Amino acid sequence: MSGHSKWATIKRQKAVTDQKRGQLFAKLAKNITVAVREGGGVDPSFNFKLRMVIEKAKAASMPTDNIERAIKRGSGEGKEAIEQVMYEGYGPAGSAFMVEVITDNKNRTISNIRSIFDKHEGRLGEQGSVAWMFESKGQILVEKQPGIDDLALELIDQGVEDVKEMENGLEVYTLPVDLEKTRKFVENKGIKILSAELIMRPAQNLEVGQTDKGKIQNLIDALEDEDDVVSVHSNINL
């Protein structure tokens, strides 16, 4: 996986408080706006990146009005200039991090990210310092449900890069260009998908002891609580 448990993250999002839900909606709105500006327009039928973010927003019960406002901002209604940036850093025990942010103020954001790393026994790295440890991949999570018994073999026959059978269900990894095709293949079989998105997958996971795992989880939680952070990827199995 991309470090910490994606399954656990999704379950936490489903049980967030109202305050956390508002923060999640704000992050999703930024994602939608950037997807419109960078992904090819306001029609999710032709903008795969936008479609994925909208599906994630709907899964989080984000109101339709919020989604529509974010799409309008992305299409030019609103003057704020926001951009997507990837920061790299090191955590406890030599763990590596890729932190995806969407911000309207890079100076503020990088200061906040640096402070979080410093407070959790880590440090912000230079561009390229850890990126070589990760690869961009499509990731699809399928919860256990009727009809998935033979899905892993069928997906391998379809040419996906990797399928992992986990306690919660299946983790499917594809080339980025194959994510949409694979998602449609699974859905056309009547199987519900928990999430489908592009991630930064570590080429190799780093194993650490329980004490360091706790420190790393605290760093992940602090990064995910930062308003401008939309995704955190690490090379640690938690």
C-alpha positions in Angstrom: 0.0 0.0 0.0 1.0 3.7 0.0 2.2 3.4 3.6 -0.4 3.7 6.2 -3.6 1.7 5.9 -6.0 3.2 3.3 -8.7 1.0 4.7 -8.4 2.6 8.1 -8.3 6.1 6.6 -11.6 5.5 4.7 -13.3 4.1 7.8 -12.2 7.1 9.9 -13.6 9.5 7.2 -17.0 7.7 7.5 -17.1 8.4 11.2 -15.8 11.9 11.4 -17.2 14.6 13.6 -19.0 17.6 12.1 -15.8 19.7 12.5 -13.7 17.1 10.7 -16.4 16.7 8.1 -16.2 20.3 7.3 -12.4 20.1 6.9 -12.8 17.0 4.7 -15.3 18.8 2.5 -13.0 21.8 2.1 -10.2 19.5 1.0 -12.4 17.7 -1.5 -13.6 21.0 -2.8 -10.0 22.0 -3.5 -9.4 18.6 -5.3 -12.5 19.2 -7.4 -11.4 22.7 -8.4 -7.9 21.5 -9.4 -9.3 18.6 -11.3 -11.4 20.9 -13.4 -8.5 23.2 -14.1 -5.9 20.6 -14.8 -8.0 17.6 -15.9 -9.8 18.8 -18.9 -13.0 20.7 -18.1 -16.2 20.5 -16.1 -17.8 17.4 -17.6 -16.9 14.3 -15.5 -17.7 12.1 -18.5 -14.6 13.4 -20.2 -12.5 14.4 -17.2 -11.5 11.2 -15.4 -9.7 13.0 -12.6 -12.8 15.1 -11.9 -15.0 12.0 -11.9 -12.9 10.2 -9.4 -12.9 13.2 -7.0 -16.6 13.7 -7.4 -17.2 10.0 -6.5 -15.0 10.4 -3.5 -16.9 13.5 -2.4 -20.3 11.7 -2.8 -19.0 8.7 -0.8 -18.2 11.2 2.0 -21.7 12.6 1.8 -20.5 16.0 0.5 -23.6 18.1 -0.4 -24.2 18.5 -4.1 -24.2 22.3 -3.8 -20.6 22.2 -2.4 -19.6 20.0 -5.4 -21.1 22.4 -7.9 -19.5 25.5 -6.3 -16.1 23.8 -6.5 -16.6 23.0 -10.1 -17.6 26.6 -10.9 -14.5 27.8 -9.1 -12.4 25.5 -11.2 -14.0 26.8 -14.4 -13.1 30.4 -13.6 -15.8 31.7 -11.3 -13.7 33.0 -8.4 -10.3 34.7 -8.4 -8.3 32.6 -6.0 -5.2 31.1 -7.5 -4.7 27.5 -6.1 -2.2 25.0 -7.2 -1.3 21.4 -6.5 2.2 20.7 -5.0 4.0 17.6 -3.8 6.3 17.9 -0.8 8.8 15.3 0.3 10.2 14.5 3.7 11.5 12.0 6.2 9.8 10.8 9.4 11.0 8.8 12.4 13.2 5.7 11.7 14.1 7.0 8.2 10.6 6.7 6.9 9.9 8.5 3.6 6.9 10.7 2.9 5.2 12.2 -0.2 2.7 14.9 0.9 0.2 16.2 -1.7 -1.2 19.6 -1.0 -3.5 22.1 -2.7 -2.9 25.6 -1.6 -3.5 29.3 -2.4 -0.4 30.3 -0.5 2.8 28.1 -0.9 4.8 30.1 1.7 2.2 29.4 4.4 1.8 25.8 3.5 5.5 24.9 3.3 6.0 26.6 6.7 3.2 24.6 8.2 4.4 21.3 6.7 8.0 21.9 7.8 6.7 22.6 11.4 4.7 19.4 11.5 7.7 17.3 10.4 10.0 19.1 12.9 7.5 18.5 15.8 7.3 14.7 15.0 11.0 13.8 14.7 11.1 14.3 11.0 12.3 16.9 8.5 11.1 18.3 5.2 13.3 17.2 2.2 14.4 18.7 -1.0 12.5 18.0 -4.2 13.6 14.6 -5.5 14.9 13.5 -2.1 12.4 10.6 -1.7 10.4 10.7 -4.9 12.6 8.0 -6.4 11.3 5.6 -3.8 7.7 5.9 -5.1 5.8 5.1 -8.3 2.5 6.6 -9.5 -0.1 3.8 -9.6 -3.8 3.4 -9.8 -5.3 1.8 -6.7 -8.7 0.3 -6.4 -10.1 -1.0 -3.1 -12.9 -3.6 -3.2 -14.5 -4.6 0.1 -15.4 -8.2 0.7 -18.8 -8.9 -0.8 -20.7 -11.5 -2.8 -19.2 -12.0 -6.3 -15.5 -11.3 -5.7 -14.4 -14.9 -5.2 -12.9 -15.1 -8.7 -12.2 -11.4 -9.2 -8.5 -11.5 -8.4 -7.8 -14.0 -11.1 -10.0 -12.2 -13.6 -8.2 -8.9 -12.9 -4.8 -10.6 -13.4 -6.2 -11.9 -16.8 -7.1 -8.3 -17.6 -3.5 -7.3 -17.1 -3.5 -5.4 -13.8 -0.1 -5.1 -12.2 -0.9 -6.5 -8.8 -3.8 -7.8 -6.7 -3.5 -8.3 -3.0 -6.1 -10.3 -1.0 -6.4 -8.5 2.4 -8.6 -9.1 5.4 -10.9 -6.3 4.3 -11.1 -7.3 0.6 -8.9 -6.7 -2.5 -6.3 -4.1 -3.2 -5.8 -3.7 -6.9 -2.9 -1.9 -8.5 -2.7 -0.7 -12.1 -0.7 1.6 -14.3 -2.2 5.1 -14.0 -3.5 4.9 -17.6 -5.4 1.7 -16.8 -7.2 2.8 -13.7 -10.4 3.9 -15.4 -10.5 0.8 -17.6 -10.1 -1.4 -14.6 -12.6 0.5 -12.5 -15.2 0.0 -15.3 -14.4 -3.7 -15.6 -15.1 -4.2 -11.8 -18.2 -2.1 -11.8 -19.6 -3.8 -14.9 -19.6 -7.0 -13.0 -21.9 -5.5 -10.4 -19.2 -5.2 -7.7 -19.1 -2.1 -5.5 -15.8 -0.3 -5.3 -14.8 1.4 -2.1 -12.3 3.7 -3.7 -10.4 4.3 -7.0 -7.6 6.8 -7.2 -4.1 7.6 -8.2 -1.5 7.0 -5.4 2.2 7.1 -4.9 3.1 3.5 -4.1 6.5 2.8 -2.5 8.7 0.5 -4.5 9.7 -1.2 -1.2 8.1 -0.9 2.3 10.3 -0.2 5.3 9.6 -2.3 8.4 9.9 -0.6 11.8 9.2 -1.4 15.4 6.0 -0.7 17.3 7.4 2.4 19.0 8.4 4.0 15.7 5.1 2.9 14.2 3.3 5.0 16.8 5.5 8.0 16.1 5.0 7.7 12.4 1.2 7.3 12.8 1.2 10.6 14.9 3.1 12.3 12.1 0.6 11.0 9.5 -2.4 12.2 11.6 -0.8 15.6 12.0 -0.2 16.0 8.3 -3.7 14.8 7.4 -5.1 17.4 9.8 -3.4 20.2 8.0 -6.0 22.0 5.9 -4.0 22.2 2.7 -3.0 18.5 2.7 -5.1 16.3 0.6 -3.1 13.0 0.6 -0.2 11.5 2.5 1.9 8.6 1.2 4.6 6.8 3.1 6.7 3.7 2.8 5.7 2.2 6.1 3.3 -0.6 6.8 1.1 0.3 9.8 
